[in-house]
Structure formats: C-alpha cells, structure tokens
Amino acid sequence: MIPRPTTLLQAARRLAAELDRETSLARTGAVADLATAAAAKRAAFADFSEICTARGTIGRLTDNERDAVRALLAAADENALVLDAVRTTLDDMAGKLRAALRSVADPGTYGPSSRRTRHVLAAHVDASA
C-alpha cells in the first residue's frame, strides 16, 4: 500500500506517476489492467484535490512544486490523448463486431425446402455487444 501524500509536492508526483502508469498500460494494449490503474489514478487525484483544498490558493509554489505541477499537467495531457485513442479504437472495433454479428445473425429468407418463409433474425445485437 502506498502511503498517502502529505504535501502538494508528494501528491503531484504521485498523481503524475499514476497517470504515467495508466498511459503506459493503454499504449501497450493492456486493457484488462486499465481498471486497476484508473482506480489508483482516482485515489491519487482525490489525495491531490484534498491537499490543494486544505492548502488554499496555490498562488505561491516553490520551484520544486511548480516543476511537479508542470510534470503533472504534461502527464495529464498525454494520458488524455492516449486514452482517447484507445476509446476510438475500441469504438471502431465494437462497430465492426456489431456489423459482423448482424451479418451472421440473418438466417436468410428461405426455409429448408427452398420455399420462401418470413424473415426472422436469429440473434439480436444491441449496444452492449
């Protein structure tokens, strides 16, 4: 278990590290591990937010804090870009899968004796596919 940060510097560094970890997993295609990484990121963000709120205005940062916040912002930007690309790829794959399922779900419009029968879909594909 990672100890909770007590300073803005620690919280910013921890959140940046969690963002980098999630970004790395997303880049390598480890989609199954993303839920765990997202939970860790949420916890780190909650700690960062709590420390920021307790501290009040952040107008006066030390040089180390300023560098950590800059690194955090860069990590957040990179994370958003990579996760958006993953979402787009998964949406595209889901659309292709739905189309493929629709094409195989259609048993045709002819019965066993080659007579026309009414058209009935063999399967139903919805948005959860």
N, C-alpha and C positions, 0 to 999 in steps of 0.2 A: 504494500500500500504506500502510495506517495504521500508524504506529509503535506498538509495544507500550507500554502504560502502565507507569509505574514506581512510581506512588503509588496509594494507595487512592482518593484523590480523582479522579485521572485514570481509573482503572479503573471506578469507579462511574459517572462521567459517560459514558464510552464505552459501557458496557453499557446505561445508560438511553437513550442515543441509538440504539443498535441495536434496543432494544425498541420505541421510538417509530417507527422506520423500518418495522419489521415490522408494527406495528399500523396504520400509515398505509396500507401496501400491502394489508393484509387488508380495511380499511374501503373502499378504492376498488375492491376486487374483482380486484386484480392477482395472482391466484392463481399464475400462472406464475412470478412473481418471488419468491414466498414461500420457495422452496427456497434461493435465494441469500441472502435475508435471514436465514433460520433458521441457515444455516452461519455467517454473520457474528455472529449472536447467540451461538451456541455458542462461537465463538472468544473473544468478549468475556467470556463467562461463565467460560471456562477461565482467562483472564488475571485476572479479578476474584477467582476462587477461589484462584489461586496466590498473589496478593498478600495476601489475607486469611490464608491459611495461614502465609505467611512472616512476617507481622506478628504472629501470635499472637492473643491475645484482643483484641477490638475495644472493650473497655470504655471506653477513653479516646479519644474522637474530637474533633477540632477542630470548631468551629462550621461551617466550610465542608464538612468531611467528613460531619457529621451531616446537613446540608442535602442533600448529594449522595446520601446513602443513603436519605433520605426520598423524594427525587425518583425514585430507582431503584425503591423499593418501590411508589410510585404508578404508575410506568411498567409494572412487572411485573403489577400488579393489572389495569390497563387492557388490557394485552396478553393476559392470560389470558381476560378477558371477551370480547374481540373474536374471538380465535382459537376460543373455544368456540362463539360464534355462527356463525362460518364453518364449523366442523365440523358443527354441527347442520344448517345449510343444505345442505351437501354430502351429508350422510347422507340427508336428506329427498329431495334431487334424485336420488340413487342409487336410493332405494327406488321413486320414481316411474318412473325409467327401467327398472328391473327389471320392474315391473308392466307397463309398455308393451311391453317386449320379449317378455314371456310371452304377452301377448295376440296379438301378431303372429306369434309363433313357432308357433302352433297352426294347422296347415293345414286343420283340420276333420276330420270323420269320414266323409266321403263321397268316393268315387272319381270318376274322370272320367265314368263312365256313370251317375252318381247312385246307385250301389249302395253299401251300407254297406261300409266297409273297416275294418280295425283302425286304431285311433288311434295316430299316431306324431308326436311333436314334431319340427318342422323345425329347431329350434335348441335349444341347451342354454344356460341362463343360470345363472351361478354367482355367488359373492360378489365376484368380481373385476370384474363388469360395472359 
